[in-house]
Amino acid sequence: MIHRPLDIGWLRIFDAVGRLGSLTRAAQELGLSQPAVSYQIRRIEEQLDVCLFHRSQGGSRLSETGEVLFRAVHASVKSIDGAAHDIRRKARGPAIRIFTDYGFAAFWLMPRVADFRRLHPQVEVHIVASQSLEDELERDADAAILFGARDDFPEGARLLMPERVVPVCAPGFLARSGPFEEPADLAEAPLLHLETSGKPRWLTWSTWLAEHGISRQPTQGDLGLNTYGFVIQAALAEQGIALGWMGLVDQDLARGSLVAVGPTVTRADCGYWLVPSPSAGSATAALMDWLVNEAEEAAL
C-alpha cells in the first residue's frame, strides 16, 4: 500500500510518544503493547544516559534533552515517510492526482478524464475533490484545478476557463413563475445559493445582482446548499433559480432540462486555473495540455 509506513524501529516509536505525549496512545497508534513502547523508550534513555520524558499520571512530557532529540527524529521520520511514499507511487507506474472542487469534478472534469484515459490507458488518473479549498495544494496532488483570480495563484498557473455566469432554471419553474424579462424580476423569485465558508471566490447572487444595480438580501423562499451539484439538482427539481457557470451547465442547457433566464455576466480575470505541482512530471504536463485544448474547443 502506498501510504503504509516504512519500518524504522525506535525512531517511529520515539516520534509517536513525543507527538502524542502518552505511551498508551503511542502504542495504540503503532499497534504495539504499552510495555513494549515503554521498554523501547527506556533502552534509548539508557544508551544516551539521559531522561527523555517526564512521566506522570497525565502522560509523558518531553524533557529538555528529549525536545532536542524529538525535533531531529520527527523531521527525519517525516522525510523518510515522504521518500517512501514517493518511491512507492513511482513504482506503480504513471499516475496523476488532480485536486479540485466537487462541482468542477462532476460536471466538467470527470467526463473528459474518461476520454483522456481511453487515449492513454497506461496513465492512472485520480481525482481528489473537496468543497473546502484550504488544502488545495496538498502534498500528494500533481496538479490542482482551482477557482479564483490570477493573483490568487503562482506563476505557471494557466487559465482553463474564464468565469461566465447565467441564471438558469427548469422549464417548469419558468412556466409557473416567469416570465423574467429583466434582472430585477429575478430578485422577486426564489433563488438557489451555493453556501461557502469565508469570502467566496466566485460570483454569488448578491454580486450578480449588484452587477445590474440591484440590492437584495436572501429571503424565506430561498434555498442554500453546500455543493454545486445540489444547487443544480434543486434547479432541475423546479425549486428556484440557480447561477449557472458556463462549462458546468452546458449539457443541461443543450438538453433543455435547464433554460437561461437572464443575461450572462463575465469576469475575464476570474475562472478555473490549472496549477501544476513543482514536481509534476511529463504525464501531468500532457494531461494539462489536453485539458486546455478541450476547454478551448468547448468554448468555440
DRENBAKOL-848543 format. One line per field, with one value per residue (C-alpha): x, y, z. Coordinates in nm, 2 decimals. Example, Ala and Ser with C-alpha at 12.3 -4.5 7.8 and 13.67 -1.06 7.14 Angstrom:
px	[1.23	1.37];
py	[-0.45	-0.11];
pz	[0.78	0.71];
REM end
This chain:
px	[0.00	0.13	0.06	0.19	0.47	0.82	0.95	1.22	1.22	1.29	1.27	0.90	0.83	1.01	0.83	0.49	0.54	0.68	0.39	0.12	0.26	0.14	0.29	-0.06	-0.17	0.16	0.11	-0.24	-0.12	0.16	-0.03	0.21	0.16	0.22	0.50	0.68	0.68	0.79	1.08	1.20	1.20	1.40	1.65	1.70	1.74	2.00	2.20	2.20	2.23	1.96	1.59	1.39	1.04	0.89	0.64	0.32	-0.04	-0.13	0.11	0.47	0.61	0.94	1.23	1.46	1.70	1.40	1.29	1.63	1.61	1.24	1.30	1.56	1.37	1.04	1.19	1.37	1.06	0.86	1.13	1.17	0.79	0.78	1.06	0.90	0.56	0.72	0.92	0.61	0.40	0.66	0.69	0.32	0.37	0.24	-0.03	-0.17	-0.36	-0.58	-0.73	-1.04	-1.39	-1.69	-1.88	-1.60	-1.51	-1.86	-1.98	-1.66	-1.35	-1.47	-1.62	-1.31	-1.07	-1.26	-1.18	-0.81	-0.78	-0.91	-0.64	-0.37	-0.47	-0.13	-0.18	-0.37	-0.57	-0.71	-0.95	-0.95	-1.24	-1.32	-1.56	-1.31	-1.00	-0.79	-0.59	-0.59	-0.22	-0.19	0.14	0.02	-0.15	0.03	-0.19	-0.49	-0.78	-0.90	-1.13	-1.01	-0.84	-0.50	-0.34	-0.46	-0.21	0.16	0.35	0.29	-0.09	-0.29	-0.64	-0.86	-1.20	-1.29	-1.60	-1.92	-2.24	-2.60	-2.92	-3.09	-3.40	-3.61	-3.87	-4.15	-4.04	-4.02	-4.37	-4.50	-4.31	-4.20	-4.15	-3.83	-3.79	-3.55	-3.28	-3.49	-3.76	-3.52	-3.49	-3.86	-3.82	-3.68	-3.30	-3.07	-2.75	-2.42	-2.31	-1.94	-1.72	-1.52	-1.53	-1.64	-1.41	-1.69	-2.00	-2.28	-2.64	-2.55	-2.26	-2.45	-2.75	-2.51	-2.37	-2.72	-2.76	-2.99	-2.96	-3.13	-3.09	-3.18	-3.55	-3.76	-3.82	-3.45	-3.26	-2.89	-2.69	-2.33	-2.23	-2.29	-2.43	-2.71	-2.77	-2.82	-3.03	-3.26	-3.29	-3.38	-3.64	-3.80	-3.72	-3.58	-3.33	-2.96	-2.65	-2.52	-2.14	-2.08	-1.88	-2.06	-2.43	-2.37	-2.52	-2.83	-2.88	-2.83	-3.08	-3.33	-3.35	-3.24	-3.30	-3.13	-3.35	-3.11	-2.81	-2.46	-2.20	-1.84	-1.53	-1.23	-0.99	-1.16	-1.22	-1.08	-0.70	-0.46	-0.20	0.07	0.29	0.65	0.74	0.48	0.61	0.56	0.24	0.09	0.20	0.05	-0.29	-0.28	-0.22	-0.50	-0.74	-0.66	-0.73	-1.06	-1.16	-1.07	-1.27	-1.57	-1.56	-1.58];
py	[0.00	0.34	0.50	0.21	0.35	0.21	0.02	0.24	0.09	0.31	0.63	0.59	0.48	0.78	1.01	0.88	0.92	1.27	1.37	1.22	1.27	0.93	0.58	0.43	0.64	0.58	0.21	0.22	0.42	0.18	-0.14	-0.23	-0.31	-0.03	-0.23	-0.27	0.10	0.17	-0.08	0.08	0.43	0.30	0.15	0.48	0.66	0.40	0.45	0.82	0.82	1.09	1.12	1.19	1.22	1.34	1.07	1.13	1.01	1.27	1.12	1.15	1.50	1.56	1.68	1.95	1.69	1.49	1.80	1.82	1.46	1.48	1.77	1.57	1.25	1.40	1.58	1.26	1.04	1.29	1.29	0.91	0.87	1.12	0.95	0.60	0.73	0.89	0.57	0.35	0.59	0.59	0.22	0.18	0.35	0.68	0.82	1.17	1.31	1.61	1.82	2.03	2.12	1.89	2.08	2.11	1.74	1.62	1.85	1.91	1.71	1.35	1.30	1.45	1.24	0.93	1.04	1.10	0.76	0.59	0.77	0.70	0.37	0.34	0.65	0.63	0.94	1.01	1.30	1.43	1.66	1.89	2.17	2.34	2.46	2.53	2.22	2.30	2.23	1.92	1.74	1.44	1.64	1.66	1.94	2.14	2.30	2.59	2.88	3.23	3.54	3.54	3.69	3.40	3.16	3.13	3.17	2.88	2.87	2.85	2.98	2.69	2.85	3.22	3.28	3.32	3.30	3.30	3.25	2.91	2.73	2.44	2.50	2.40	2.66	2.93	2.84	2.86	3.16	3.36	3.54	3.70	3.99	4.20	4.12	4.29	4.02	3.75	3.93	3.85	3.48	3.20	3.19	2.89	2.98	2.79	2.83	2.86	2.94	3.26	3.51	3.33	3.34	3.31	3.52	3.49	3.61	3.93	4.01	3.90	4.13	4.41	4.40	4.51	4.77	4.55	4.50	4.21	4.00	3.63	3.57	3.30	3.14	3.10	2.77	2.74	2.43	2.34	2.18	2.29	1.96	2.00	2.35	2.22	1.93	2.18	2.38	2.07	1.99	2.33	2.47	2.81	2.99	2.90	3.07	2.85	2.85	2.80	2.49	2.32	2.36	2.34	1.99	2.07	2.38	2.18	1.92	2.18	2.05	2.40	2.73	3.06	3.33	3.63	3.80	3.65	3.81	3.75	3.81	3.75	3.78	3.50	3.14	2.79	2.78	2.48	2.49	2.22	2.09	2.20	1.83	1.73	1.50	1.47	1.27	1.55	1.81	1.60	1.59	1.96	2.04	1.81	1.97	2.32	2.21	2.05	2.38	2.58	2.35	2.37	2.75	2.77];
pz	[0.00	-0.10	0.25	0.46	0.70	0.65	0.95	1.11	1.45	1.76	1.56	1.49	1.85	2.00	1.75	1.84	2.21	2.16	1.94	2.15	2.49	2.60	2.60	2.58	2.28	2.10	2.15	2.01	1.70	1.63	1.71	1.99	2.36	2.61	2.79	2.45	2.39	2.74	2.71	2.39	2.54	2.84	2.61	2.43	2.76	2.87	2.55	2.59	2.97	3.00	3.09	2.77	2.93	3.25	3.34	3.53	3.55	3.29	3.03	2.92	2.86	2.67	2.89	2.76	2.62	2.49	2.29	2.12	2.01	1.92	1.67	1.49	1.49	1.39	1.09	0.99	1.02	0.80	0.55	0.54	0.51	0.23	0.04	0.09	-0.04	-0.35	-0.42	-0.40	-0.61	-0.89	-0.87	-0.96	-1.30	-1.43	-1.20	-1.18	-0.88	-0.96	-0.68	-0.75	-0.61	-0.63	-0.89	-1.14	-1.09	-1.15	-1.43	-1.64	-1.53	-1.49	-1.84	-2.00	-1.79	-1.91	-2.27	-2.18	-2.02	-2.34	-2.53	-2.27	-2.09	-1.93	-1.72	-1.40	-1.30	-0.95	-0.89	-0.54	-0.48	-0.18	-0.12	0.11	-0.08	0.23	0.15	-0.22	-0.29	-0.07	-0.10	-0.29	-0.57	-0.91	-1.02	-0.89	-1.08	-0.87	-0.89	-0.84	-0.98	-1.15	-0.84	-0.63	-0.79	-0.85	-1.18	-1.41	-1.35	-1.67	-1.72	-1.82	-1.82	-1.76	-1.54	-1.73	-1.53	-1.64	-1.43	-1.51	-1.40	-1.51	-1.79	-1.55	-1.30	-1.57	-1.69	-1.33	-1.20	-1.51	-1.73	-1.61	-1.86	-1.65	-1.40	-1.13	-1.20	-1.07	-0.74	-0.68	-0.73	-0.50	-0.55	-0.50	-0.32	-0.31	0.05	0.13	0.43	0.41	0.13	-0.20	-0.49	-0.74	-0.82	-0.58	-0.62	-0.43	-0.66	-0.98	-0.89	-0.80	-1.15	-1.26	-0.99	-0.77	-0.40	-0.24	0.08	0.10	0.17	0.32	-0.02	-0.10	-0.06	0.04	-0.04	0.03	-0.30	-0.66	-0.75	-0.50	-0.64	-0.99	-0.86	-0.68	-1.00	-1.20	-0.93	-1.00	-0.66	-0.78	-1.00	-0.99	-1.12	-1.40	-1.47	-1.84	-1.88	-1.59	-1.71	-2.09	-2.12	-1.93	-2.14	-2.46	-2.35	-2.24	-1.89	-1.78	-1.96	-1.93	-1.78	-1.76	-1.91	-1.88	-1.65	-1.75	-1.54	-1.76	-1.47	-1.27	-1.35	-1.32	-1.32	-1.38	-1.10	-1.15	-0.87	-0.90	-0.90	-1.17	-1.44	-1.82	-1.78	-1.58	-1.84	-2.11	-1.93	-1.86	-2.23	-2.32	-2.08	-2.20	-2.56	-2.45	-2.28	-2.59	-2.82	-2.59	-2.60	-2.98];
REM end
